[in-house]
Amino acid sequence: MPGVVPAIFGGMRLGLVYSLPGVVVGEMIRARTGLDRRISFYAACFPAGGVPGTILALAVIGLTLNFLVVRTEAILLRWKDGPT
């Protein structure tokens, strides 16, 4: 079982890469509230800092999720980097 941990977390990281843009587009199309709906609103009204600020917030969310997956993988794979 410990040997499959790298493959599982590789799949989780790929899933994160593909799911976050999917959520963004889905919210832009269907949601009534949320960060992505705010991007659509700001794009229509042309405020100066609205769209970049919201995209920055989404980037921080994505980086945080990626950090959590990488950190969890490192914790579960401590045995792999042990003394040789």
C-alpha positions in Angstrom: 0.0 0.0 0.0 2.7 2.6 0.7 4.1 2.1 -2.8 1.0 3.5 -4.4 1.0 6.8 -2.5 3.0 8.7 -5.1 0.6 7.6 -7.8 -2.4 8.6 -5.8 -1.0 12.1 -5.0 0.1 12.5 -8.6 -3.5 12.0 -9.6 -4.7 14.3 -6.9 -2.4 17.1 -8.2 -3.5 16.6 -11.8 -7.1 16.6 -10.6 -6.6 19.9 -8.8 -5.0 21.4 -11.9 -8.1 20.5 -14.0 -10.8 20.9 -11.4 -10.1 24.5 -10.4 -10.6 26.0 -13.8 -13.7 23.8 -14.2 -15.1 25.3 -11.0 -14.3 28.8 -12.2 -16.0 28.4 -15.5 -19.0 26.6 -14.0 -19.5 29.4 -11.4 -19.1 32.1 -14.1 -21.9 30.4 -16.1 -24.3 29.3 -13.4 -23.7 30.8 -9.9 -25.4 33.8 -8.5 -22.6 34.6 -5.9 -19.0 33.7 -5.6 -15.6 34.9 -6.8 -16.2 33.9 -10.4 -19.5 35.7 -10.7 -17.7 38.7 -9.3 -15.2 38.4 -12.2 -18.0 38.5 -14.7 -19.6 41.5 -13.0 -16.3 43.4 -12.9 -15.6 42.6 -16.5 -18.9 44.1 -17.5 -18.5 47.2 -15.4 -14.8 47.9 -16.0 -13.6 48.8 -12.5 -9.8 49.1 -12.3 -8.9 46.6 -9.7 -11.8 44.2 -9.6 -10.8 41.5 -12.1 -7.1 41.4 -11.2 -7.8 41.3 -7.5 -10.4 38.5 -7.8 -8.0 36.5 -10.1 -5.3 37.0 -7.5 -7.6 35.6 -4.8 -8.3 32.6 -7.0 -4.6 32.1 -7.6 -4.0 32.2 -3.8 -6.7 29.6 -3.3 -5.1 27.4 -6.0 -1.6 27.7 -4.6 -2.9 26.9 -1.1 -4.7 23.8 -2.2 -1.5 22.7 -4.1 0.6 23.3 -1.0 -1.7 21.2 1.1 -1.6 18.3 -1.3 2.2 18.5 -1.6 2.7 18.8 2.1 0.4 15.9 2.8 2.3 13.8 0.3 5.6 14.7 1.9 4.2 13.7 5.3 3.0 10.4 4.0 6.2 9.7 2.2 8.6 10.4 5.0 9.6 6.7 5.0 10.9 7.0 1.5 13.6 9.6 2.4 14.8 7.6 5.4 18.5 6.7 6.0 20.1 4.5 3.4 
